[in-house]
Amino acid sequence: MVTRHLSRSGAAIHELNAVRKRLSRIKGGGLLRAARAGSMIALIISDVIGDPLDVIASGPTVCDDGTAVDALAVLERSVATLKRIPNGKAARETNSSSLIPTSVWNVLRANSEQRAEREPPRVNCRNVIIGNNQTALNAAMSHARTLGFEVRSLGAGRGGLACEVGIELAELCLAARRESPGQPICLIGGGEPVVQLVPTEQPRVGGRNQEVALAAICRLWNEDLQGIAILSGGTDGEDGPTDAAGAVCDSAVREKARQRGLDPAAFLAINDSYTFFDQTNGLLRTGPTHTNVMDLQVAVVH
């Protein structure tokens, strides 16, 4: 409940972790403090840009100096933020009853008053990153080469707004076709863009990868799409609160949209990407992969 509340209020990952670490006996170095083995090696798969050890899974084997006072400040800001959201339902819910369980407030307030120091770890720990976004990017580029593509890396760990990433991919495809006509080219990048939600009373559903693809098809709506395809997907097989890993932008999706009289710009305007691609057969459905190393964007031109 706390995580959902913080995500809804737009809390950054470091704010989420500031709270979760104070509520868990495992996160924030809790696993390290509980160990009695003398030495430990942690094998880590990263789903965070930059691979910060204290942020991945909230750092179970990395101690930090955060406090319950920090966590309380984050929660209080998040409640104040939700009260300002221009959405009547959200405001009413926040005013009528706390979205944070009372037990959470009680624990954090008690710990902030006691100012109790956490037990120092008794073991030495070596933290090793064994998989991250660069790992996935390298594998994708290697496979694309085996298929005969000239591969151009856009880099791993990229952030930015999903809608801007989609437009960038579309522009890169058009430029590649102009510069190297007939040459099979594959552009691959990775990271985790974000969606900037707009206020609306209309129903909507989507995810950052679906928004990348939707922005791309908006940019390419009146262009020659022959030989161009853009995919954006989550490596965990999940994208937002949907059953899709992401979506694909290509000529078939655009043709289906035109047949149905769908305007992608109208869907993008309210962050309703899933609805658009669900009606145009553009959703990428893989099922959960149970490994998360952020997202990949793949664009092909041939």
C-alpha positions as CSV (number, residue, x, y, z in Angstrom):
1,M,0.0,0.0,0.0
2,V,2.8,2.4,0.8
3,T,4.6,1.7,-2.4
4,R,1.4,2.2,-4.5
5,H,0.7,5.5,-2.7
6,L,4.2,6.8,-3.2
7,S,4.3,5.8,-6.9
8,R,0.9,7.5,-7.4
9,S,2.2,10.7,-5.8
10,G,5.2,10.8,-8.2
11,A,7.9,9.9,-5.6
12,A,11.4,9.3,-7.0
13,I,13.1,6.0,-6.5
14,H,15.4,7.4,-3.8
15,E,12.3,8.6,-1.9
16,L,10.6,5.2,-2.3
17,N,13.7,3.6,-0.9
18,A,14.0,6.0,2.0
19,V,10.6,4.8,3.2
20,R,10.9,1.1,2.4
21,K,14.3,0.7,4.0
22,R,12.9,2.0,7.3
23,L,10.0,-0.5,7.2
24,S,11.9,-3.6,6.3
25,R,14.2,-5.9,8.2
26,I,15.9,-6.9,5.0
27,K,16.2,-3.7,2.9
28,G,18.8,-1.0,3.7
29,G,21.5,-3.5,4.7
30,G,19.2,-5.6,6.8
31,L,20.3,-8.9,5.2
32,L,23.9,-8.0,5.7
33,R,23.4,-7.2,9.4
34,A,21.5,-10.5,9.9
35,A,24.3,-12.6,8.4
36,R,26.8,-14.4,10.6
37,A,28.9,-16.1,8.0
38,G,32.0,-13.9,8.3
39,S,32.0,-13.0,4.6
40,M,29.3,-12.6,1.9
41,I,29.1,-12.3,-1.9
42,A,25.9,-10.8,-3.3
43,L,25.2,-11.5,-7.0
44,I,23.0,-8.6,-8.2
45,I,20.8,-8.1,-11.2
46,S,20.2,-4.4,-11.7
47,D,17.0,-2.8,-12.7
48,V,18.2,0.8,-12.0
49,I,20.0,3.3,-14.2
50,G,23.6,3.6,-13.1
51,D,23.5,0.4,-11.0
52,P,23.6,2.1,-7.6
53,L,24.0,-0.7,-5.1
54,D,22.0,1.0,-2.3
55,V,19.0,1.5,-4.7
56,I,18.7,-1.9,-6.4
57,A,16.1,-3.9,-4.4
58,S,16.6,-1.2,-1.7
59,G,20.1,-2.4,-1.0
60,P,19.7,-5.5,1.3
61,T,23.5,-5.9,1.4
62,V,24.4,-2.2,1.5
63,C,24.0,-0.2,4.7
64,D,23.0,3.5,4.5
65,D,22.6,6.4,6.9
66,G,18.9,7.1,6.2
67,T,16.6,7.7,9.2
68,A,12.9,7.3,10.1
69,V,12.8,11.1,10.1
70,D,13.7,11.1,6.4
71,A,11.0,8.5,5.7
72,L,8.4,10.5,7.5
73,A,9.2,13.6,5.5
74,V,8.8,11.7,2.3
75,L,5.4,10.3,3.3
76,E,4.2,13.7,4.4
77,R,5.2,15.3,1.1
78,S,3.5,12.6,-0.8
79,V,0.2,13.1,1.0
80,A,0.4,16.8,0.4
81,T,1.1,16.2,-3.3
82,L,-1.9,13.9,-3.8
83,K,-4.2,16.5,-2.2
84,R,-3.1,18.9,-4.9
85,I,-3.7,16.5,-7.8
86,P,-6.5,18.0,-10.1
87,N,-8.6,14.9,-9.8
88,G,-11.6,15.0,-7.6
89,K,-11.6,11.3,-6.7
90,A,-7.9,11.3,-5.6
91,A,-8.4,14.4,-3.5
92,R,-11.6,13.0,-1.8
93,E,-9.9,9.7,-1.0
94,T,-6.9,11.5,0.5
95,N,-9.0,13.8,2.6
96,S,-11.5,11.2,3.8
97,S,-9.0,8.6,4.9
98,S,-5.3,8.1,5.1
99,L,-3.8,6.0,2.3
100,I,-0.9,5.1,4.6
101,P,-1.7,2.4,7.2
102,T,-1.7,3.6,10.8
103,S,0.9,1.0,11.7
104,V,3.4,2.5,9.3
105,W,3.0,6.0,10.8
106,N,3.3,4.5,14.3
107,V,6.5,2.6,13.5
108,L,8.3,5.5,11.8
109,R,7.3,8.0,14.5
110,A,8.4,5.7,17.3
111,N,11.8,5.1,15.6
112,S,12.2,8.8,14.9
113,E,11.7,9.6,18.6
114,Q,14.0,6.8,19.8
115,R,16.7,7.7,17.3
116,A,17.9,4.1,17.8
117,E,21.0,3.2,15.8
118,R,20.9,0.1,13.7
119,E,23.2,-2.8,14.5
120,P,26.4,-2.6,12.5
121,P,27.1,-5.5,10.1
122,R,29.4,-8.3,11.3
123,V,30.5,-9.6,7.9
124,N,32.4,-8.3,5.0
125,C,30.4,-8.2,1.8
126,R,31.4,-8.1,-1.9
127,N,28.6,-6.9,-4.1
128,V,28.8,-8.0,-7.8
129,I,26.6,-6.9,-10.6
130,I,26.0,-9.9,-12.8
131,G,23.3,-8.6,-15.1
132,N,22.1,-5.1,-16.1
133,N,20.7,-3.1,-19.0
134,Q,24.1,-3.2,-20.7
135,T,24.0,-7.0,-20.6
136,A,20.6,-7.0,-22.4
137,L,21.8,-4.4,-24.9
138,N,24.9,-6.4,-25.7
139,A,22.9,-9.6,-26.3
140,A,20.4,-7.8,-28.5
141,M,23.2,-6.2,-30.6
142,S,25.0,-9.5,-31.0
143,H,21.8,-11.2,-32.2
144,A,21.0,-8.3,-34.6
145,R,24.4,-8.7,-36.2
146,T,23.8,-12.4,-36.8
147,L,20.6,-11.4,-38.7
148,G,22.7,-9.3,-41.1
149,F,22.0,-5.8,-39.6
150,E,24.4,-3.0,-39.3
151,V,24.0,-2.3,-35.6
152,R,24.0,1.2,-34.1
153,S,24.0,1.4,-30.3
154,L,22.1,4.3,-28.7
155,G,23.6,3.3,-25.3
156,A,22.3,1.7,-22.1
157,G,20.8,3.3,-19.1
158,R,18.9,6.0,-21.0
159,G,16.2,8.0,-19.3
160,G,14.0,10.9,-20.5
161,L,10.3,11.2,-21.3
162,A,8.8,8.2,-23.1
163,C,7.1,10.5,-25.6
164,E,10.4,12.2,-26.5
165,V,12.3,8.8,-26.7
166,G,9.6,7.6,-29.2
167,I,10.0,10.7,-31.4
168,E,13.8,10.4,-31.3
169,L,13.6,6.8,-32.5
170,A,11.3,7.8,-35.3
171,E,13.7,10.6,-36.4
172,L,16.7,8.3,-36.2
173,C,14.9,5.8,-38.5
174,L,14.1,8.4,-41.1
175,A,17.6,9.7,-41.0
176,A,19.1,6.2,-41.4
177,R,17.0,5.5,-44.4
178,R,18.0,8.8,-46.0
179,E,21.7,8.3,-45.4
180,S,21.9,4.6,-46.2
181,P,19.0,3.6,-48.5
182,G,18.5,-0.1,-48.8
183,Q,21.0,-0.9,-46.0
184,P,19.5,-3.0,-43.2
185,I,20.2,-1.0,-40.0
186,C,19.2,-1.8,-36.4
187,L,19.3,0.9,-33.8
188,I,19.2,-0.4,-30.2
189,G,19.1,1.4,-26.9
190,G,18.1,0.7,-23.3
191,G,17.2,2.3,-20.1
192,E,14.0,3.3,-18.4
193,P,12.1,6.4,-19.7
194,V,9.2,7.9,-17.7
195,V,5.7,8.9,-18.5
196,Q,4.5,12.4,-17.7
197,L,0.9,11.9,-16.8
198,V,-1.6,14.6,-17.8
199,P,-4.7,15.5,-15.8
200,T,-7.8,13.8,-17.3
201,E,-11.1,12.5,-16.2
202,Q,-11.1,10.0,-19.1
203,P,-10.3,6.3,-18.6
204,R,-6.8,5.4,-19.6
205,V,-4.2,2.6,-19.3
206,G,-0.7,2.2,-20.6
207,G,3.0,1.9,-19.8
208,R,6.2,3.7,-20.6
209,N,7.2,1.3,-23.4
210,Q,3.7,1.5,-25.0
211,E,4.0,5.3,-24.8
212,V,7.4,5.2,-26.6
213,A,5.8,3.3,-29.5
214,L,2.7,5.5,-29.6
215,A,4.8,8.7,-29.8
216,A,6.8,7.1,-32.6
217,I,3.8,6.2,-34.6
218,C,2.5,9.8,-34.1
219,R,5.7,11.1,-35.6
220,L,5.6,8.6,-38.5
221,W,1.9,8.9,-39.1
222,N,2.3,10.7,-42.5
223,E,5.7,9.2,-43.4
224,D,6.6,6.2,-45.6
225,L,6.7,3.4,-43.1
226,Q,7.8,0.7,-45.5
227,G,10.7,-1.1,-44.0
228,I,10.6,0.7,-40.6
229,A,9.6,-0.9,-37.3
230,I,10.1,0.3,-33.8
231,L,9.7,-1.8,-30.7
232,S,10.0,-0.8,-27.0
233,G,9.6,-3.4,-24.3
234,G,10.3,-4.2,-20.7
235,T,12.8,-7.0,-20.1
236,D,10.6,-8.3,-17.3
237,G,7.7,-8.8,-19.7
238,E,5.6,-6.2,-17.9
239,D,4.9,-2.6,-18.8
240,G,2.8,-0.5,-16.4
241,P,-0.4,-2.1,-15.0
242,T,-1.0,-4.1,-18.2
243,D,-0.5,-7.6,-19.6
244,A,1.9,-6.4,-22.2
245,A,5.6,-5.9,-22.2
246,G,5.4,-3.0,-24.6
247,A,4.3,-2.3,-28.1
248,V,5.4,-2.1,-31.8
249,C,5.1,0.7,-34.3
250,D,5.1,-0.4,-38.0
251,S,3.1,0.0,-41.2
252,A,0.7,-2.8,-40.2
253,V,-0.3,-1.1,-36.9
254,R,-0.8,2.2,-38.7
255,E,-2.9,0.6,-41.4
256,K,-5.1,-1.1,-38.8
257,A,-5.5,2.3,-36.9
258,R,-6.5,4.0,-40.1
259,Q,-9.0,1.3,-40.9
260,R,-10.6,1.8,-37.5
261,G,-10.5,5.6,-37.7
262,L,-8.1,5.9,-34.7
263,D,-6.0,9.0,-34.1
264,P,-2.9,8.1,-32.2
265,A,-2.3,11.7,-31.1
266,A,-5.6,11.7,-29.2
267,F,-4.6,8.6,-27.3
268,L,-1.1,10.0,-26.6
269,A,-2.7,13.2,-25.3
270,I,-4.2,11.3,-22.3
271,N,-1.5,8.6,-21.9
272,D,-3.9,5.9,-23.2
273,S,-1.4,3.9,-25.2
274,Y,-2.6,0.4,-24.3
275,T,-6.1,1.1,-25.6
276,F,-4.7,2.2,-29.0
277,F,-2.3,-0.8,-29.4
278,D,-4.9,-3.3,-28.2
279,Q,-7.2,-2.2,-31.0
280,T,-4.4,-2.2,-33.7
281,N,-2.7,-5.5,-32.8
282,G,0.5,-3.7,-31.7
283,L,0.9,-4.9,-28.2
284,L,4.0,-7.0,-27.4
285,R,2.9,-9.8,-25.1
286,T,5.7,-12.1,-23.8
287,G,4.4,-13.0,-20.3
288,P,6.6,-12.4,-17.2
289,T,10.3,-13.2,-17.7
290,H,11.1,-13.0,-14.0
291,T,14.3,-11.0,-14.8
292,N,14.2,-7.2,-14.9
293,V,17.1,-5.2,-16.4
294,M,14.9,-2.3,-17.4
295,D,13.8,-1.7,-21.0
296,L,15.0,-2.1,-24.6
297,Q,14.1,-0.1,-27.6
298,V,14.8,-1.7,-31.0
299,A,14.3,0.1,-34.3
300,V,15.0,-1.5,-37.7
301,V,15.3,0.0,-41.1
302,H,15.7,-2.0,-44.3
